[in-house]
Structure formats: structure tokens, C-alpha cells
Amino acid sequence: MDEIFQYLENGKIIIYVSLACIALTAVINMIFKAFRFIKYIPGLLFTIVGIFNLLLACNSFAEPEGLNYFSLSIVLIVGGLIGILSGLIIGIYNKPYKSKKKKKNITDED
């Protein structure tokens, strides 16, 4: 039963990190509206740090600290990907609307 509670604890941590990355992405988008690609920086940083921790975990996977690095890398990579996706969603939502008026071709048939 303790293993299930430990598993749920890791799920809660992933949810908290993902929400933090979404909030950070939204705040950065509000501050830097003129720059389109700044909103992707939190997600990219989380993902890069997660990949770095995954490389550290591969070097010492048999040791207990290797498992800690591995779980941290999974949390950061998932949070980073969710941050990047939230940046994409914000970008699509804030896309300016351009209306296209249809031109009618009037031809006279005799």
C-alpha cells in the first residue's frame, strides 16, 4: 500500500510542476507580448534540465542517487513539454483574426 501512496506522490509532483510551468509561461507571455518566442523559454529550460538529469541518471543508474536523477528528469521533461504545449495554445489563442471577404465574380451571360 505504501508503494501506491509513493506513486501518487510522484503524480502530484508532476501536476504541481506542470501547473507552475503553465503559470510561468502565461506570466512571461503577459510581460513580453511584443516578443513571440519568449513564452517558450520556461518549457525549453525545464526540458533541457530534465535531459541533463537523465544523462546524469544514465551514468549512475545502479546507485540510489541515479534513481533520484531519473525521477527528477521525468518530472522536468513532462513539465517542460506541457509548458511548450501551453505556449503553443496561448499563441493560437492570441493569433490575430483576419477576415477574408469573398469576391464575387459577376459575369453577364447573353
C-alpha positions in Angstrom: 0.0 0.0 0.0 2.9 2.3 0.7 4.1 1.9 -2.9 0.7 3.2 -4.2 1.0 6.3 -2.0 4.5 6.9 -3.2 3.3 6.6 -6.8 0.5 9.0 -6.2 3.0 11.4 -4.6 5.1 11.4 -7.7 1.9 12.1 -9.8 1.1 15.1 -7.5 4.6 16.5 -8.0 4.3 16.2 -11.8 1.0 18.0 -11.7 2.4 20.8 -9.5 5.5 21.3 -11.7 3.3 21.3 -14.8 1.0 23.9 -13.3 4.0 26.0 -12.3 5.4 25.9 -15.9 2.0 26.8 -17.3 1.7 29.8 -14.9 5.3 30.9 -15.7 4.6 30.7 -19.4 1.4 32.7 -19.0 3.1 35.4 -16.9 6.1 35.7 -19.3 3.6 36.0 -22.2 1.8 38.8 -20.4 5.0 40.7 -19.7 6.7 40.2 -23.1 3.8 40.4 -25.6 5.9 42.0 -28.3 8.3 39.0 -28.4 6.6 35.9 -29.8 9.1 33.3 -28.8 9.9 34.3 -25.2 6.9 32.3 -23.9 8.6 29.0 -24.9 11.7 29.6 -22.7 10.3 28.1 -19.4 9.3 24.9 -21.2 12.6 24.7 -23.0 14.6 25.3 -19.8 12.6 22.6 -17.9 13.2 20.1 -20.8 16.9 20.9 -21.1 17.4 20.5 -17.3 15.4 17.3 -17.5 17.5 15.8 -20.3 20.7 16.8 -18.3 19.4 14.9 -15.3 18.5 12.0 -17.5 22.2 11.9 -18.6 23.3 12.0 -15.0 20.9 9.2 -14.2 22.3 7.0 -17.0 25.9 7.4 -15.6 24.9 6.2 -12.1 21.7 4.1 -12.6 22.7 1.4 -10.1 23.1 3.8 -7.3 20.2 5.4 -5.3 21.1 8.9 -6.5 20.7 7.7 -10.1 17.1 6.8 -9.4 16.6 10.3 -7.9 18.0 11.9 -11.0 15.8 9.7 -13.2 12.6 10.6 -11.4 13.6 14.3 -11.4 14.3 14.1 -15.1 10.9 12.5 -15.8 9.1 15.3 -13.8 11.1 18.1 -15.5 10.7 16.7 -19.1 6.9 16.2 -18.7 6.6 19.7 -17.1 8.7 21.2 -19.9 6.6 19.6 -22.7 3.4 20.7 -21.0 4.9 24.3 -20.8 5.8 24.2 -24.5 2.3 23.0 -25.4 0.7 25.7 -23.2 2.9 28.3 -25.1 1.5 26.9 -28.4 -2.1 27.1 -27.1 -1.5 30.7 -25.9 0.0 31.6 -29.3 -3.0 30.1 -31.2 -5.5 31.8 -28.8 -3.8 35.2 -29.3 -3.4 34.9 -33.0 -4.9 38.0 -34.7 -8.1 37.3 -36.6 -8.0 38.1 -40.3 -11.3 38.1 -42.1 -11.3 37.1 -45.8 -14.0 38.7 -47.8 -15.1 36.7 -50.8 -15.0 38.5 -54.1 -17.9 37.7 -56.3 -17.3 37.5 -60.0 -20.3 38.8 -61.9 -20.5 37.6 -65.4 -23.2 38.6 -67.9 -24.5 35.8 -69.9 -26.3 36.7 -73.1 
